[in-house]
Amino acid sequence: MGSDFPMVNLPYQFTSLLRANIQIGGQSLENIRMFINSQKSMVILINLIFQDLGKKLELGSIIKAVGWTGFRDRMTNAYVDYALYGEFPTRPNTRNISSIIDLEEELKPFTVAGFSRGYLLGFYLRMAQIQMEKRGKDFSILSDELIKMLKLSKIKIVKVDWLLLCLYHLEGYLGRDLLLAEMNKSQNFENLFGKLTEEQKSVMMGNLLSYGYSIGDHEIFYSKTV
């Protein structure tokens, strides 16, 4: 299999929003506004990257103007640009986050509306890629064939990011043919995980821990299922 997953220092306040169920309107918008306004570093960044909309524009007005997706994309691009160039952009631009947007679009048929879990995975992968490239290494784990496996699910998935990462490891260790055969027999992940060697289990859990730490999501390690 490929390289171990790196731990990436992602902005916890922002990944908290990406992990949440965001339905813009009414109380949800007010909750977002209150949360962000309690995070001084985010407020400073927002004032910088949205200054083209006007100085000292109220947060709720910004989100209404660009929409949740537009707001999220510009924030993400700011963090990615800083990782690449060491400075934040002052004008809207999404050229450096196209892979994140494309991944979310691919995963939309399989996930629940209102959640940005596919986008969150894309954010981690993009930032991990930048980090690894600076070390002279490559980091690319997802394939079209892997994503197509999601078609076997009978329901839409909230935590599609965790499911994809589990599938990545199981495919790498068991092989695609065996994994597909077992999934078609409705095998649960506990049974599939049991087919791995102790070393494989250790690597898989280490990688999932790295991802969970990076995005600030620890709940998965207290449950038995994805």
C-alpha positions as CSV (number, residue, x, y, z in Angstrom):
1,M,0.0,0.0,0.0
2,G,0.9,3.7,-0.2
3,S,2.5,5.9,2.4
4,D,1.3,6.3,6.0
5,F,-1.2,9.1,6.4
6,P,0.4,12.3,7.7
7,M,-1.0,14.3,10.6
8,V,-1.9,17.7,9.2
9,N,-2.5,20.8,11.3
10,L,-5.9,21.8,10.0
11,P,-7.8,24.7,11.5
12,Y,-10.0,23.1,14.2
13,Q,-12.6,25.9,14.2
14,F,-13.1,25.5,10.5
15,T,-13.1,21.7,10.4
16,S,-15.8,21.9,13.2
17,L,-18.0,23.6,10.7
18,L,-17.3,21.1,8.0
19,R,-18.2,18.2,10.3
20,A,-21.5,19.8,11.2
21,N,-24.9,19.6,9.5
22,I,-25.2,22.9,7.8
23,Q,-28.6,24.0,6.5
24,I,-28.5,27.7,5.9
25,G,-31.5,29.6,7.1
26,G,-33.1,30.7,10.3
27,Q,-31.5,29.3,13.5
28,S,-28.8,27.4,11.6
29,L,-27.4,30.6,10.2
30,E,-27.6,32.3,13.6
31,N,-25.7,29.4,15.2
32,I,-22.9,29.6,12.6
33,R,-22.7,33.4,13.1
34,M,-22.4,33.0,16.9
35,F,-19.8,30.2,16.6
36,I,-17.6,32.1,14.2
37,N,-17.9,35.4,16.1
38,S,-16.6,33.5,19.2
39,Q,-13.4,32.6,17.2
40,K,-11.2,35.7,16.9
41,S,-8.7,34.2,14.5
42,M,-11.5,33.3,12.1
43,V,-13.1,36.7,12.3
44,I,-9.7,38.4,11.4
45,L,-9.3,36.0,8.5
46,I,-12.8,36.6,7.2
47,N,-12.3,40.4,7.3
48,L,-9.2,39.9,5.2
49,I,-10.5,37.5,2.5
50,F,-13.9,39.0,2.1
51,Q,-12.9,42.7,2.0
52,D,-13.9,42.8,-1.7
53,L,-17.5,42.7,-0.4
54,G,-17.0,45.8,1.7
55,K,-15.2,46.7,4.9
56,K,-16.7,45.6,8.3
57,L,-19.5,43.7,6.6
58,E,-21.5,41.7,9.1
59,L,-20.9,37.9,9.0
60,G,-24.5,37.0,8.3
61,S,-24.6,39.4,5.4
62,I,-21.4,37.8,4.0
63,I,-22.8,34.3,4.1
64,K,-26.1,35.4,2.6
65,A,-24.2,37.2,-0.2
66,V,-22.0,34.2,-1.2
67,G,-24.0,31.3,0.2
68,W,-22.6,28.6,2.5
69,T,-20.8,26.9,-0.3
70,G,-19.2,30.1,-1.5
71,F,-18.2,31.0,2.0
72,R,-16.8,27.6,2.7
73,D,-14.8,27.6,-0.6
74,R,-13.2,31.0,0.0
75,M,-12.2,30.0,3.5
76,T,-10.7,26.7,2.3
77,N,-8.8,28.5,-0.5
78,A,-7.4,30.9,2.1
79,Y,-5.9,28.0,4.2
80,V,-4.6,26.2,1.1
81,D,-3.0,29.3,-0.3
82,Y,-1.3,30.0,3.0
83,A,0.0,26.4,3.0
84,L,1.3,26.9,-0.6
85,Y,2.6,30.5,-0.5
86,G,2.8,31.6,3.1
87,E,0.2,34.3,2.8
88,F,-3.6,34.6,2.6
89,P,-5.4,35.8,-0.6
90,T,-7.3,39.0,-0.6
91,R,-9.4,38.2,-3.7
92,P,-11.7,35.3,-4.4
93,N,-10.0,32.4,-6.2
94,T,-10.6,28.6,-6.1
95,R,-8.0,27.3,-8.6
96,N,-6.0,25.6,-5.8
97,I,-9.0,23.8,-4.4
98,S,-10.5,22.3,-7.5
99,S,-9.6,18.8,-6.4
100,I,-11.6,19.3,-3.2
101,I,-14.7,20.6,-5.0
102,D,-14.5,17.9,-7.6
103,L,-14.3,15.1,-4.9
104,E,-17.4,16.5,-3.2
105,E,-19.3,16.5,-6.4
106,E,-18.3,12.9,-7.1
107,L,-19.5,11.9,-3.6
108,K,-22.8,13.8,-3.6
109,P,-24.9,10.8,-4.9
110,F,-23.8,8.8,-1.9
111,T,-23.9,11.2,1.0
112,V,-26.5,13.2,3.0
113,A,-27.3,16.8,2.0
114,G,-26.2,19.4,4.5
115,F,-23.0,17.6,5.4
116,S,-19.5,18.5,4.0
117,R,-17.8,15.2,5.0
118,G,-16.6,14.5,1.4
119,Y,-15.4,18.1,1.2
120,L,-13.6,17.7,4.5
121,L,-11.8,14.6,3.2
122,G,-10.8,16.5,0.1
123,F,-9.5,19.3,2.3
124,Y,-7.4,16.9,4.3
125,L,-6.0,15.2,1.2
126,R,-5.1,18.5,-0.4
127,M,-3.3,19.8,2.6
128,A,-1.6,16.4,3.2
129,Q,-0.5,16.5,-0.5
130,I,1.1,19.9,0.0
131,Q,2.8,18.8,3.2
132,M,4.2,15.6,1.6
133,E,5.3,17.4,-1.6
134,K,7.4,19.7,0.6
135,R,9.1,16.6,1.8
136,G,9.7,15.4,-1.7
137,K,7.0,12.7,-1.4
138,D,3.7,11.9,-3.2
139,F,0.4,11.4,-1.4
140,S,-2.6,10.2,-3.5
141,I,-5.0,7.5,-2.3
142,L,-8.4,7.7,-3.9
143,S,-9.3,6.2,-7.3
144,D,-12.4,6.2,-9.4
145,E,-12.8,2.5,-8.8
146,L,-12.7,3.0,-5.1
147,I,-15.4,5.6,-5.2
148,K,-17.6,3.4,-7.4
149,M,-17.7,0.8,-4.5
150,L,-20.0,3.2,-2.7
151,K,-22.7,2.2,-5.2
152,L,-23.0,-1.0,-3.2
153,S,-24.4,0.9,-0.2
154,K,-28.2,0.8,0.1
155,I,-28.4,4.1,2.0
156,K,-26.9,7.5,1.8
157,I,-23.9,7.9,4.2
158,V,-23.2,10.8,6.5
159,K,-19.6,9.9,7.3
160,V,-18.6,9.1,3.7
161,D,-15.0,10.1,4.5
162,W,-14.5,7.4,7.0
163,L,-16.2,4.8,4.8
164,L,-13.9,5.7,1.9
165,L,-10.8,5.5,4.1
166,C,-11.8,2.1,5.4
167,L,-12.5,0.9,1.8
168,Y,-9.1,2.2,0.8
169,H,-7.3,0.0,3.3
170,L,-9.5,-3.1,2.9
171,E,-9.0,-2.9,-0.9
172,G,-5.3,-2.6,-0.5
173,Y,-5.0,-5.5,1.9
174,L,-7.7,-7.9,0.7
175,G,-7.7,-7.0,-3.0
176,R,-10.6,-5.5,-5.0
177,D,-12.2,-8.8,-6.1
178,L,-12.4,-10.3,-2.6
179,L,-13.6,-7.0,-1.1
180,L,-16.3,-6.6,-3.7
181,A,-17.4,-10.3,-3.2
182,E,-17.6,-9.8,0.6
183,M,-19.5,-6.5,0.3
184,N,-22.0,-8.1,-2.1
185,K,-22.6,-10.7,0.6
186,S,-23.4,-7.8,3.0
187,Q,-20.4,-8.5,5.2
188,N,-20.0,-5.8,7.9
189,F,-16.7,-4.0,8.4
190,E,-16.0,-5.8,11.7
191,N,-15.9,-9.1,9.8
192,L,-13.8,-7.6,7.0
193,F,-11.4,-6.0,9.5
194,G,-11.0,-9.5,11.1
195,K,-9.5,-10.8,7.9
196,L,-6.5,-8.5,8.2
197,T,-3.2,-9.4,9.8
198,E,-2.2,-7.7,13.0
199,E,0.3,-5.6,11.2
200,Q,-2.3,-4.5,8.6
201,K,-4.8,-3.7,11.4
202,S,-2.1,-1.6,13.1
203,V,-1.3,0.4,10.0
204,M,-5.0,0.9,9.2
205,M,-5.8,2.2,12.7
206,G,-2.7,4.4,12.7
207,N,-3.8,6.0,9.5
208,L,-7.4,6.5,10.7
209,L,-6.0,8.0,13.9
210,S,-3.9,10.4,11.9
211,Y,-7.0,11.5,9.8
212,G,-9.2,11.8,12.9
213,Y,-6.6,13.9,14.7
214,S,-6.1,16.1,11.7
215,I,-9.8,16.9,11.3
216,G,-10.5,17.0,15.0
217,D,-13.0,14.1,14.8
218,H,-12.5,11.5,17.6
219,E,-16.0,10.1,17.8
220,I,-15.3,7.3,15.3
221,F,-12.9,5.6,17.8
222,Y,-15.6,5.2,20.4
223,S,-18.0,3.2,18.1
224,K,-17.8,-0.1,16.3
225,T,-19.2,1.0,13.0
226,V,-18.5,3.7,10.4
